[in-house]
Amino acid sequence: MTRLTIVNPIARPLASTQEAERYEPAPRPGTLDGLTVGLFWNGKPLGDIGLARTRENLERLYTGLRFVDVFGAKGGLTRFASPEQLDLMEAECDVVVGATAD
């Protein structure tokens, strides 16, 4: 029998330290009808395709949606949102879907 042991020789994950900032989960809307959906892409390969499919499927399921596309403004191959983009998403979007992995 093969056995796999996962270890982290560097440090404890930040989330398990007292210094970690914790945020309560955002309230979930009962429906997406008529809401503005932010689609955030961090530049990872095929994330744009995943977000395009998300948009298509949401448009099939809900009415009156508006979309705000956000491509991470900072970073190299893996990009992250600038403070201005975070402010934009907070001000204009009711919900945000992020594609942040391959």
BAGUVEX-345115 format. One record per residue: residue number from 1; x, y, z of N, C-alpha, C, O in turn. Coordinates in Angstrom, 3 decimals. Example, Ala and Ser with C-alpha at 12.3 -4.5 7.8 and 13.67 -1.06 7.14 Angstrom:
REM BAGUVEX-345115
NODE;n;n_X;n_Y;n_Z;ca_X;ca_Y;ca_Z;c_X;c_Y;c_Z;o_X;o_Y;o_Z
NODE;1;13.190;-5.690;7.800;12.300;-4.500;7.800;13.200;-3.300;7.800;14.236;-3.319;8.465
NODE;2;12.850;-2.250;7.080;13.670;-1.060;7.140;12.900;0.030;7.870;13.409;1.138;8.039
***
This chain:
REM BAGUVEX-345115
NODE;n;n_X;n_Y;n_Z;ca_X;ca_Y;ca_Z;c_X;c_Y;c_Z;o_X;o_Y;o_Z
NODE;1;0.847;-1.167;0.000;0.000;0.000;0.000;0.898;1.236;0.000;1.852;1.330;0.772
NODE;2;0.578;2.158;-0.862;1.317;3.427;-0.934;0.784;4.371;0.119;-0.420;4.440;0.368
NODE;3;1.695;5.091;0.728;1.304;6.051;1.759;1.870;7.406;1.394;3.038;7.512;1.019
NODE;4;1.058;8.440;1.498;1.461;9.799;1.181;1.357;10.641;2.444;0.304;10.694;3.079
NODE;5;2.449;11.296;2.802;2.447;12.191;3.946;2.738;13.593;3.441;3.755;13.827;2.787
NODE;6;1.859;14.507;3.740;2.031;15.892;3.310;2.591;16.691;4.481;2.046;16.658;5.584
NODE;7;3.684;17.409;4.230;4.296;18.224;5.272;4.573;19.610;4.722;4.683;19.797;3.510
NODE;8;4.683;20.564;5.602;5.047;21.921;5.233;6.273;22.282;6.063;6.138;22.688;7.218
NODE;9;7.460;22.140;5.496;8.673;22.380;6.273;8.982;23.866;6.478;9.955;24.204;7.152
NODE;10;8.169;24.750;5.909;8.505;26.173;5.953;7.841;26.888;7.123;8.522;27.507;7.940
NODE;11;6.528;26.806;7.205;5.833;27.552;8.252;4.391;27.085;8.352;3.884;26.381;7.479
NODE;12;3.750;27.487;9.424;2.321;27.242;9.544;1.594;28.152;8.561;2.035;29.281;8.345
NODE;13;0.505;27.706;7.964;-0.265;28.592;7.094;-0.733;29.824;7.866;-1.110;29.726;9.034
NODE;14;-0.707;30.970;7.214;-1.081;32.223;7.862;-2.464;32.132;8.488;-2.696;32.695;9.558
NODE;15;-3.386;31.431;7.836;-4.756;31.351;8.340;-4.841;30.683;9.703;-5.831;30.867;10.411
NODE;16;-3.838;29.917;10.085;-3.900;29.246;11.379;-3.098;29.992;12.444;-2.822;29.437;13.508
NODE;17;-2.726;31.226;12.174;-2.014;32.032;13.167;-2.944;33.112;13.719;-3.946;33.454;13.091
NODE;18;-2.616;33.636;14.869;-3.435;34.696;15.460;-3.355;35.994;14.659;-4.235;36.846;14.775
NODE;19;-2.308;36.152;13.848;-2.150;37.376;13.071;-3.070;37.432;11.856;-3.267;38.497;11.271
NODE;20;-3.621;36.311;11.485;-4.452;36.257;10.279;-5.690;37.133;10.444;-6.339;37.130;11.489
NODE;21;-5.996;37.872;9.402;-7.234;38.644;9.393;-8.364;37.715;8.983;-8.241;36.977;8.005
NODE;22;-9.443;37.746;9.711;-10.591;36.894;9.409;-11.758;37.763;8.969;-12.035;38.804;9.566
NODE;23;-12.425;37.333;7.937;-13.599;38.033;7.439;-14.776;37.073;7.469;-14.653;35.906;7.099
NODE;24;-15.893;37.569;7.903;-17.110;36.772;7.874;-17.492;36.552;6.413;-17.250;37.424;5.579
NODE;25;-18.081;35.410;6.090;-18.547;35.216;4.724;-19.568;36.290;4.342;-20.377;36.702;5.173
NODE;26;-19.530;36.735;3.106;-20.494;37.725;2.635;-21.881;37.110;2.610;-22.026;35.915;2.356
NODE;27;-22.900;37.917;2.871;-24.258;37.374;2.771;-24.543;36.945;1.336;-24.130;37.608;0.385
NODE;28;-25.250;35.833;1.192;-25.577;35.306;-0.127;-26.951;35.804;-0.554;-27.911;35.702;0.210
NODE;29;-27.056;36.344;-1.774;-28.377;36.794;-2.237;-29.293;35.601;-2.505;-28.824;34.510;-2.828
NODE;30;-30.590;35.816;-2.371;-31.547;34.755;-2.641;-31.630;34.415;-4.120;-31.945;33.284;-4.489
NODE;31;-31.345;35.407;-4.969;-31.350;35.212;-6.418;-30.327;36.162;-7.029;-29.906;37.128;-6.393
NODE;32;-29.938;35.882;-8.248;-29.047;36.793;-8.965;-29.808;37.658;-9.963;-29.213;38.520;-10.609
NODE;33;-31.131;37.439;-10.101;-31.931;38.230;-11.028;-31.721;39.718;-10.780;-31.880;40.201;-9.659
NODE;34;-31.358;40.446;-11.853;-31.216;41.897;-11.776;-29.953;42.402;-11.095;-29.801;43.610;-10.913
NODE;35;-29.057;41.524;-10.720;-27.857;41.956;-10.001;-26.680;42.197;-10.948;-26.704;41.804;-12.114
NODE;36;-25.661;42.848;-10.414;-24.417;43.065;-11.147;-23.391;42.064;-10.657;-23.112;41.968;-9.462
NODE;37;-22.829;41.311;-11.611;-21.880;40.246;-11.305;-20.494;40.682;-11.776;-20.298;40.969;-12.957
NODE;38;-19.542;40.730;-10.859;-18.160;40.979;-11.227;-17.501;39.670;-11.620;-17.707;38.643;-10.974
NODE;39;-16.707;39.710;-12.683;-15.951;38.534;-13.122;-14.476;38.897;-13.056;-13.971;39.619;-13.916
NODE;40;-13.780;38.396;-12.032;-12.370;38.727;-11.820;-11.480;37.612;-12.353;-11.675;36.439;-12.033
NODE;41;-10.503;37.989;-13.168;-9.532;37.037;-13.709;-8.142;37.481;-13.299;-7.777;38.645;-13.460
NODE;42;-7.355;36.527;-12.757;-5.997;36.854;-12.325;-4.947;36.507;-13.373;-3.752;36.540;-13.079
NODE;43;-5.368;36.178;-14.582;-4.429;35.926;-15.663;-3.946;34.496;-15.790;-3.202;34.185;-16.720
NODE;44;-4.343;33.621;-14.889;-3.934;32.227;-15.005;-4.554;31.612;-16.254;-5.666;31.978;-16.635
NODE;45;-3.840;30.669;-16.902;-4.314;30.097;-18.153;-5.732;29.533;-18.066;-6.087;28.820;-17.128
NODE;46;-6.517;29.876;-19.066;-7.883;29.411;-19.277;-8.896;29.969;-18.282;-10.074;29.617;-18.340
NODE;47;-8.454;30.829;-17.373;-9.408;31.458;-16.459;-10.422;32.297;-17.205;-11.588;32.363;-16.814
NODE;48;-9.987;32.941;-18.282;-10.911;33.736;-19.092;-11.986;32.859;-19.727;-13.137;33.276;-19.857
NODE;49;-11.608;31.649;-20.120;-12.578;30.717;-20.696;-13.584;30.283;-19.627;-14.787;30.229;-19.883
NODE;50;-13.088;29.981;-18.446;-13.979;29.600;-17.345;-14.960;30.710;-17.006;-16.133;30.443;-16.744
NODE;51;-14.493;31.945;-17.008;-15.382;33.068;-16.698;-16.386;33.307;-17.825;-17.527;33.691;-17.564
NODE;52;-15.973;33.085;-19.074;-16.912;33.216;-20.193;-18.034;32.184;-20.070;-19.200;32.502;-20.305
NODE;53;-17.685;30.957;-19.702;-18.711;29.917;-19.515;-19.603;30.254;-18.325;-20.811;30.018;-18.361
NODE;54;-19.007;30.802;-17.275;-19.796;31.224;-16.110;-20.821;32.265;-16.520;-21.991;32.180;-16.145
NODE;55;-20.369;33.266;-17.304;-21.277;34.315;-17.780;-22.422;33.698;-18.590;-23.588;34.019;-18.361
NODE;56;-22.089;32.813;-19.537;-23.110;32.182;-20.373;-24.139;31.425;-19.545;-25.342;31.532;-19.784
NODE;57;-23.661;30.665;-18.576;-24.577;29.873;-17.745;-25.424;30.744;-16.836;-26.610;30.476;-16.649
NODE;58;-24.826;31.786;-16.268;-25.612;32.685;-15.419;-26.683;33.398;-16.235;-27.800;33.599;-15.757
NODE;59;-26.344;33.782;-17.472;-27.328;34.450;-18.329;-28.490;33.524;-18.683;-29.607;33.992;-18.902
NODE;60;-28.240;32.227;-18.741;-29.308;31.257;-18.999;-30.216;31.086;-17.780;-31.414;30.839;-17.918
NODE;61;-29.642;31.219;-16.602;-30.392;30.941;-15.377;-31.097;32.156;-14.777;-32.115;32.007;-14.101
NODE;62;-30.566;33.359;-15.017;-31.092;34.563;-14.365;-31.372;35.652;-15.392;-30.799;35.653;-16.481
NODE;63;-32.252;36.573;-15.039;-32.610;37.659;-15.954;-32.069;38.990;-15.441;-31.879;39.182;-14.240
NODE;64;-31.825;39.905;-16.382;-31.441;41.272;-16.036;-30.062;41.421;-15.438;-29.795;42.396;-14.736
NODE;65;-29.181;40.475;-15.703;-27.825;40.563;-15.150;-27.007;41.624;-15.875;-27.182;41.854;-17.072
NODE;66;-26.122;42.257;-15.141;-25.108;43.135;-15.704;-23.777;42.576;-15.251;-23.664;42.071;-14.135
NODE;67;-22.761;42.659;-16.106;-21.450;42.104;-15.781;-20.389;43.191;-15.790;-20.422;44.108;-16.611
NODE;68;-19.452;43.074;-14.867;-18.278;43.939;-14.807;-17.064;43.020;-14.889;-16.836;42.203;-13.997
NODE;69;-16.284;43.158;-15.965;-15.081;42.341;-16.147;-13.883;43.051;-15.522;-13.642;44.230;-15.778
NODE;70;-13.139;42.318;-14.703;-11.960;42.892;-14.038;-10.784;41.941;-14.247;-10.845;40.765;-13.890
NODE;71;-9.723;42.471;-14.827;-8.479;41.721;-15.008;-7.462;42.297;-14.036;-7.217;43.503;-14.048
NODE;72;-6.866;41.463;-13.197;-5.920;41.925;-12.186;-4.917;42.931;-12.737;-4.279;42.684;-13.761
NODE;73;-4.782;44.045;-12.068;-3.939;45.140;-12.552;-2.493;45.028;-12.099;-1.612;45.667;-12.675
NODE;74;-2.242;44.231;-11.084;-0.900;44.185;-10.506;-0.340;42.774;-10.586;-1.086;41.795;-10.549
NODE;75;0.970;42.681;-10.694;1.617;41.375;-10.699;2.135;41.004;-12.067;2.037;41.782;-13.016
NODE;76;2.688;39.808;-12.163;3.253;39.310;-13.410;2.294;38.358;-14.087;1.218;38.758;-14.529
NODE;77;2.689;37.077;-14.169;1.818;36.083;-14.792;0.573;35.825;-13.960;-0.504;35.585;-14.506
NODE;78;0.714;35.872;-12.651;-0.435;35.782;-11.753;-0.686;37.180;-11.228;0.150;37.758;-10.532
NODE;79;-1.846;37.714;-11.569;-2.133;39.109;-11.258;-3.137;39.199;-10.117;-3.911;38.272;-9.877
NODE;80;-3.112;40.321;-9.424;-4.081;40.526;-8.356;-4.703;41.898;-8.493;-4.195;42.761;-9.209
NODE;81;-5.806;42.086;-7.798;-6.570;43.321;-7.909;-5.852;44.462;-7.199;-5.314;44.291;-6.105
NODE;82;-5.854;45.613;-7.832;-5.317;46.823;-7.220;-6.339;47.340;-6.205;-7.501;46.937;-6.250
NODE;83;-5.932;48.216;-5.300;-6.914;48.805;-4.377;-8.067;49.479;-5.123;-9.212;49.422;-4.673
NODE;84;-7.774;50.112;-6.253;-8.826;50.768;-7.028;-9.813;49.745;-7.597;-11.019;49.986;-7.632
NODE;85;-9.284;48.601;-8.042;-10.176;47.560;-8.557;-11.028;46.956;-7.444;-12.202;46.652;-7.657
NODE;86;-10.447;46.782;-6.270;-11.232;46.284;-5.140;-12.350;47.264;-4.803;-13.480;46.855;-4.536
NODE;87;-12.035;48.561;-4.815;-13.058;49.581;-4.557;-14.152;49.538;-5.619;-15.336;49.647;-5.299
NODE;88;-13.753;49.377;-6.894;-14.711;49.294;-7.991;-15.653;48.110;-7.804;-16.869;48.251;-7.933
NODE;89;-15.090;46.946;-7.502;-15.927;45.758;-7.319;-16.859;45.914;-6.125;-18.014;45.492;-6.175
NODE;90;-16.359;46.518;-5.055;-17.213;46.729;-3.886;-18.353;47.690;-4.203;-19.488;47.476;-3.778
NODE;91;-18.048;48.749;-4.951;-19.055;49.769;-5.242;-20.062;49.333;-6.300;-21.242;49.670;-6.200
NODE;92;-19.612;48.580;-7.321;-20.469;48.303;-8.463;-21.035;46.888;-8.530;-21.998;46.653;-9.259
NODE;93;-20.471;45.953;-7.799;-20.891;44.560;-7.942;-21.674;44.076;-6.724;-21.339;44.373;-5.577
NODE;94;-22.722;43.324;-7.019;-23.462;42.676;-5.941;-22.793;41.382;-5.529;-22.815;41.013;-4.355
NODE;95;-22.197;40.690;-6.490;-21.462;39.446;-6.261;-20.263;39.437;-7.196;-20.272;40.112;-8.225
NODE;96;-19.231;38.677;-6.845;-18.052;38.556;-7.688;-17.671;37.076;-7.793;-17.667;36.343;-6.804
NODE;97;-17.351;36.660;-9.021;-16.835;35.326;-9.282;-15.394;35.509;-9.718;-15.110;36.307;-10.611
NODE;98;-14.482;34.775;-9.096;-13.082;34.901;-9.441;-12.517;33.626;-10.013;-12.789;32.538;-9.507
NODE;99;-11.721;33.751;-11.080;-10.981;32.625;-11.633;-9.530;32.831;-11.232;-8.862;33.726;-11.749
NODE;100;-9.043;32.010;-10.316;-7.724;32.244;-9.748;-6.826;31.026;-9.806;-5.861;30.946;-9.046
NODE;101;-7.108;30.078;-10.678;-6.262;28.892;-10.786;-6.340;28.328;-12.189;-7.221;28.691;-12.968
NODE;102;-5.405;27.430;-12.509;-5.426;26.811;-13.832;-6.620;25.911;-13.988;-6.802;25.303;-15.043
***
